[in-house]
Amino acid sequence: MKLRRLSLALASACAFSVSSFAGEVEVLHWWTSGGEAKSAAELKKLIQAKGHTWKDFAVAGGGGDNAMTVLKTRVVSGNPPTAAQVKGPAIQEWGSEGVLANLDDVAKAEKWDSLLPPVVANVMKYQGHYVAVPVNVHRVNWMWVNPEVFKKAGAKVPTTWAEFDEAATKIEKAGMIAIAHGGQPWQDNTVFESVALGVGGADYYNKAFVKLDPKAIDSPTTIKAFDTLRMVRKHMDKDMPGRDWNLATKMVINGQAGMQFMGDWAKGEFSAAGKVAGKDYLCLAAPGTDKAFTFNIDSFIVFAQKNKDQKTTNDFASAVLSDGFQEVFNQNKGSVPVRLGHDMSKFDDCAKKSAADFVSTNKAGGLVPSFAHQMAQPSAVQGAVQDVVTQFMNSSMSSKDAVAKLIAAAAKK
């Protein structure tokens, strides 16, 4: 990122925007689809109820990549928003720039250290101080299924990659699309992540994609992961390039396609369409990943602002972690509350399973951060890995060549 030279120089020369006066909360996020937008609206209500003005700063597309480009421009120009949606290692990168507000006062008052799982709390801190507030926990390694499509095709819902190939072939022979997919880099990596986890298991995944161990990457397991990805790719339709993820989800909802590999934010689209989990659609771990959980945590960093009342900043952070917001937001978004011990009685079966699996995989060693969603790797590595996977999916590149490029990408750390 390396914004320090620019941001600190400009911070001394430029006053922040007059629109950032106390009482106004400008929030940058990329929650623009149906279920996501409904979730963002709930936070707006809470902020307004506290007497503050909400200024929406939504940037669509790119799985957050577009939003990060805009955010960097705003910070460098000395005009950051109040808060911005970021994830994983990016929190540490922004913390190192010296532009974030300290949230320790509100965190101590509301006992965040005991309220949050340690794996989550540690991500929210920079040098021991809270600089971000978590919103939720997403499970990424889901496979969404339309059971009616499988019934029409006479196919069995797969639990292994071999069964997946067989089921996908039957669906296509029945005149439907096997996999609903959007040909965008972050979506390509979402699929590859689940494939790699399913092929190699959590231990391999951690070594290869979190620790970036060259020996783990340069292995028969990674070759097999790319071979499997090639098989999965052949079952995607020709119109996938550029398709947004929520449009792919609608294909499953409408019975045009049988399956989609996507995080549990997809459930918000099913809910918005009035569909019932376990009846109209199924939420299953991707083949071979039932004992693992790739997590993606949405969070907000809060920027230090000149001429701004700290109470406004603290009120925003408090609202994000409040019981009421966690309850409503996560039901709309498809994720589960980040607060430990949250009552799940009002959540659907998919959410209850996600919450239970989050706890069990944590104990068993199967809880791993999503590299496709900026939770595991430095931004330079994540971008390079993403490029390799997308190139592989859109060319005749061999699995051996893909592994060589993956090793080079990992070296960017």
Summary of the structure (lengths in Angstrom):
residues: 413
radius of gyration: 21.1
end to end distance: 13.0
largest distance: 67.6
contacts: 1467
relative contact order: 0.17
helix: 52%
strand: 15%
